Amino acid sequence: MPRPRFGWLDIIRAMAVLLVLWDHFVGQATEWLKVAFYPAQFIKLKVFEPLAITQSGGFLGVCLFFLISGYIIAGVSAREDMRTFAIRRFLRIFPPLIVATVTSIAMRSWLASEPLTATAADILRNFFLVNYFHHPQVILVGVAWSLVIEVTFYLLVLVTLPLLHRQHLSIYLPFTLLVLSVLFVHFNAAFGPGFQAFAVSFLYIPILSIGVTFALLERGALSVRTFMIHGALAAGVFMYATWRIYPQFLQPADSYPVSALMATVIFGITWANRSRIRPIRALTLVAVTSYSLYLFHDVVGWTVLRTTYQSDPGAGFLSALTIAVAATTVAVVIVYNLVERPSSLAVSLVEG
């Protein structure tokens, strides 16, 4: 039986992936290709700059994804044992990622604009995200950096699963995540480049922990007062971690904390009105395919956009963008139906 859709989560998930697509297809692409594109300039001047939203909304979208993940995982994992939790998360993340990695190799080989220098070992590492902890790094799916954070979060939840299984202990999980974030970020450079690459993931864990507290508040596991205390601590930890890892993103016009705060406010307002929000078909379609969109707009869409524009600049950026969106749509339809949807169905069949 298909799971019911939650309109409020679909809205946030669709918003998140569309912000990332805008950032990459329009914000970053116009800068990289040195193109003057009026919609990009207008949105930047009228929306992103006045609100101090960094990276053309891309980081805001990623923060929304992290909040959703924290909220959902805190809810479903309370009903799963360790084996079921691990299998379901593996099936959710890795089959589409492996296909995206193979697709990236095929696109680069086909277009021949980026000669493939990856070895078989490099490709295998990309399949399972180990490439981020290996030096030199070989990255075949650029957006997979955020999946490292997701998997890190899953591992933390996996080892603390007994807390979520007990209502009176679950309150300690989000605070445990904050403590671990401080420790890993503080000692990020202490044990070599591999550990440092792993420790960087803990910069973002406070955002996921906020998503966890929304789920715990909803099921009555923590009070509003404790929820607010955790939120204040999470903000402080995130500020500290940003200062330690990426101090350049503490600038007023280029701020990680501003986008993280805005994502939390958007999530909170939508969550507070969740009972009144109904599914919107178009947004549900985007939300359902958001993971495939996230992966394949990078390995297919961005490659097609760049190659199309550079091969014929006279046709204009809008023409190249249209072709890139069409190519992404085709790739997503194929991958969602042949890979992501079957793996999601397999997730629903796994029993604890």
N, C-alpha and C positions, 0 to 999 in steps of 0.2 A: 504494500500500500504506500503510495507516495506521501512524503511528509508534507504537512500544511505549510504554506508560505506565510511569512510574517512581513507584512507590508512595510513596516518601519525599518526593518533590517535590509530589505531589498532597496529601499530608497538610499540608505547610507552606503551600501555596497556599490550600487550603481554610481552614486556621486563619487565615491573613492576611485573607482577605475576610470571614470570619465575625466577626473582631474589629472590622473597619471597620464592618460592618453593626450590630453591637452598639453601638458608639460612637455612630453616627448615629441609629439607630432607637430606642435606649433611653437611652444616656447623655446625649447632647446634646438629644434630643427632650424628655425629661422635665424637663430644666432650662429649655429654651426655652418649653415649654408650662406650666411650673410645676405639674408633676404629681407626686404622691407614688406611686411604683410600687415595691412591695416588692422584686421581683427586682433592680431597679437599685440600690436602697439596700443590699441584702444583698451583692451582688457587689462593690460599691464599698467597703463596710466590711470585708469578709472577704478580698478578693482584691487589688483595685487599690491601696487605700491602704496595707495592710501591705507590699506589694511595691514601693511607690512607682511604680506604672505610671500614666503620665499619660494624659489624654484618654480615659478609659474603655477603654483598650486599642487605640484607633484608631491611634496613632502606632506602637505595637508591630507592628500589622498591616502598616502601610506599610513599616516597616523590613524585615519579612520579605519583602515584595514586592521591595524593592530588592536584598536579598541573592540572591533567586532570579534576578532579572534579570541581576545581575553574573555569577553562576555560569553561566547558560545562554548569555549572549552571548559570554562568553569561550570557551565550548566550540564553539558553532556557527560563530562568525565566523572561526575558524582555518581553516575549510574554504570560506570564501566570498571572492570578490573584491569590490571596492568597489561595483560596480554591483549585484551580487546582494544584498549586505548592505543597501544603501540601499533597494532596491525591497521587499525582504522586511520591513524594519522599517516602511516606509511603509504597506504593506498590513496589517500587524498592528495598527497604532495608529489610523490615520485614518478608515477606513470606519465602524467603530462609533462613533467620536467625532463624526463628521459627523451620523450618525443621532441620536445622543444630543442634539446641539445643536438639531436640528430638533424633536425630541421635547420638549425643554425649552421651546421657543417655543410649541409647540402646547399643552402643559400649562398654561402661564401664560395663554395666550389663552383657553383653555377654562374654567379656574377663575376667571379674572378677579380673582384676589386680588393679583396683581403685574402691573400694567399694563406692557406691553412698550414700552420706550423705546429699544431697540437699533435702529440703522440697518442697512441692507444691508451696509455696510462693517464694522460691528461683528460681524455674524453671520459674514461671511467670515473675519474675524480669529479668531473662536472656532473655526471649522472647523479651523484650522491652528495654534492656540495662540499666534498673534501678539498676541492681545488682552492677554496678560500683560506685554508690552513697550510697549504703547500707553497713553497717558494722555489722558483718563481711562479706566481699565479698565472694560470691560463683560464680566462673567463669566456665561455662560449655563449652564455645567456646573461646579458648585462643586468637584468632586473632580478636575477636570482639572489642578489645580496640580501634582499628582505626575507627570502625563504630561510636563510641561515638563522635569522632572528626568530622566525616562527618555529623552526625545528629546535632551537635552543630553548625556547619557551615550552615546547612540548616535552622536552627532556626534563625540564625543571618540574613541570606538573606531574610527569610520570613518577619521579622519585618522591614526590610529596603527595601522591594520590591518597594515602591514608588520611590526610588532613581533610580533603574534600569529601571523604566518605562519612565523616562525622560532623554533624551540624555545629557542635560546640567548638570543634577544632578548626573548621574551615576558615574562620576569621584570621588565623595566623598565616595562611598562604600568601595573601597580598603583601603583608609586612615582611615575610621571609624573602619574597622576591625583591623587595627594596633593599634589604640588608645584603643580599647576594650581589645586587647591582653595584652598591657602594664598594664592596670588597673587590669585585673583579675589575671595575673601572679604576679604582685606586692603584691596584697592582698590575695594571694592564701591560706595562713594559718590563715587568720583573723577570719573566721566564721565557724570553725569546719571541721571535716574530709569529710563530704558530699560535702561541698562547695569546699574544696581543690581538691577533685577528679574531680569535674567539671572544676575548674580553670586550672588544668593541661592540659586540651584539648586546651587551648588558646596558649600553647607553639607552636602548629603546625599551628594555624590559619594564621600566616604570609605567610606560603608556599601556602596555598589555595588562599590568597589574590593576590599572584603573578600570579597564574592561571587566576584570575579574570581580572588582568590588560592586559594579553595577549588578552583576548576576547574584552575588551574595546578598546584596541589599534587597533585591527582588524576592528572594526566597526566605527572607527574614533571618538570615544567618548573622548579619551585623546591623547595628543601629545606624540611624542617620548621623549621629555624632561621630561614631567610629568611621563611617564612610567619609565624612568631611576631614577628619584628622588624617586619614590615609591619603586623601587627595592633596592636602597641603604638603605632607611628607613626600609624596610622589613628585610634586612640582619641584621641591627642593632638591631631591635626588637627581631629577632630570636636568636641572640647571647645573648642578655640580658635575654630572657626567658630561654634559655638553662642553663645559669649561675645560674638563680634563682631556677630552678626546678631540672635539672640533670647536675650539674657541672662536674661530672665524664666524661661526653661526650663532654668535651672541650679539652681533651687530644689530642695531635697531631696524635697519632696512633689510636685513638678511638673517632672520631669527628663527631658529628651531623652536624655542619655547613658545613664541607667538602662535605658530602654526599648530603646535601640540595643544595649546590652550583652546584655540579656535575649534579644533577637531573635537575636543572633550565637550565644549559647549554645544556644538551641533549634535553630538551623540546624546548628550544629556537631555536636550530639549526634545529630540525625537523619541528617546526612550520614555520620557515623562508622558508623551502623548501616544504611546504605542497602541493603546486600546482603541484609539479613534482613527488610526491610520489604516487604510485598506490597500491591498495590493494594486499597483498600477501596471497594466500588462507590459507596456514598453519597458518600464524600469525593471520589472521582474525578469524580462528576457535578458537585459544587460546584466542584472545581478546573477542570474543562474550561470551565465557564461563568463563571469568576471575573471575567474582564474585563467581560463584559456585566453581571454582578451589580454590579461596582464602579461602572460608569457609571450604570446605570438604577435602582439603589436610590436614587440621588440625584435624578435628574430625574423619576422616576415615584413611587417609594416614599415619599420624604420629602415630596413635594408632596401626595400622597394622605393620608398620615398627619396632616400638619398641618391640611389642609383638613377632613378627616373629623372630627377631634377638635374643632376650633373650631366646626364647624357644629352639633355635638351633643355637648357635654361630658358630658351625663348618661349617654350610652351607655358611657362609660368609655374609658380609654386602651388597655386590652387589646383591645377591639373595634376601635378605630381602627388599632392595630398589626397585627392580623390581616388587616384589609382592605388595609393597605399592603403587607404581605408577599405577599398573594395577587396584588395588582396588579403588584408587582415581578416575581413569578414568571412571570406571563403575558407581561410585556414582555420578560423575559430569554429565554423560550422562543422567542418570535417573532423577536427580534433575533439571537439566537445562530444559529438555523436559516436565517434569510434574509440575514444580513449577516456575522456574525463567522465562522461556519463556512465559507461560501464564500470569504471573504477569506483564511482560514487555509489552505484548500485551494489557493488561488492562490499563497500563499507557498510551499507545498511544490512547486509546479510551476515556480517561477522557478529557472532554472539559471544558474550562473555561466559 
